[in-house]
Amino acid sequence: MSLPQPIRAWSVLLLLSLALPTVARSQQGAGCAADSTYSALDFWLGEWDVFEGDQQVGTNRITRVLKGCAVLEEWRDTMGGEGRSLFYVEPGTHQWKQVWVTDDARQVGGTKEKHLVARLPDGGVRFQGELPLPDGRLVLDRTTLTPIRSGEVRQLIETSRDGGTTWRAGFDARYRKRR
């Protein structure tokens, strides 16, 4: 006697749900450290004091998490505002992505999603995404992280309201290792 189609489908889903965690756990092993794709942000790892010009504007802690499969950014500005990013590699495309959320997430830019659009010759990386405005227009938003020989990192966040023809810097900061 054969089971009705909906019951057969649920049975297959149940068996898969029981088997997949075991397969996933066996593939995790040592995490992602052995794959060089996951080293793109290594130059940014650490605890940083962040400056625009000579003025400190915040602190940032950048750490590998989840067995090296993601990078967590923990930002705090000098006024007490906070933000968190999770950077991860999408398995299907092998491309880095970023999800950013602040404690003022209801504002434009309070949440962002970006993806890696360039690996730069100097070892830097560029992420880009779109910010939807309340009137329906989209603003391009990009972040460039550049390692500097002195051991610092430059972070430049720019926006474009004309589809990328012109860019305006909104944040241009230097990261200095905390002592």
Residue, then its C-alpha position, 0 to 999 in steps of 0.5 A: m500500500s502506497l502513502p498519499q503524496p503529501i505524507r510521502a513528501w513530508s516523510v522525505l523532508l523528515l528524513l532529510s532534516l534528520a540526515l542533513p545536520t550530520v552531513a553538515r557537521s561532518q563537512q564543518g571540520a576545522g571550519c573555513a580557515a584552510d580556504s584562502t577565500y576567508s582571509a580577505l579581511d585578515f588585515w582588518l582583524g584586531e581592536w582599533d581606535v578610529f580617527e577622522g583627521d586628528q579626532q577620535v570618532g570611535t572604536n572598532r573590534i574586528t574578529r573572526v567568528l564561527k570557526g573562521c567562517a565569518v568576521l564580526e565587526e563591533w563598532r562604537d562611536t564616541m557618542g555611544g552609538e553602536g553598530r554590528s556587521l557580519f561579513y561572510v562568504e556566500p557558498g554558491t558564489h564564493q563572494w563576501k557579503q556584509v550585513w550592517v545594523t546599528d542601534d538606529a536601524r530605522q534611519v536610512g543607512g541604519t541597516k545595510e547589505k553590501h557585497l564584495v565588488a573589488r579586491l584592490p591591488d594594494g590588498g584592500v577590498r571594496f563592498q557596495g550596496e544600495l540604500p533605498l530612500p523613503d521616496g523610492r530612489l536608490v543611493l549607491d553605498r560603498t565601503t573601501l578598506t585599505p591596509i596602510r604600511s604603517g599598520e593602520v587601515r583606512q576606511l572610506i565610505e562613499t555614496s552616489r546619487d547618480g548611479g555611480t558617476t560621482w561619489r561623495a565621501g561620508f566617512d574617511a577614517r584611519y584605524r589605529k591598533r589599540r594599545 
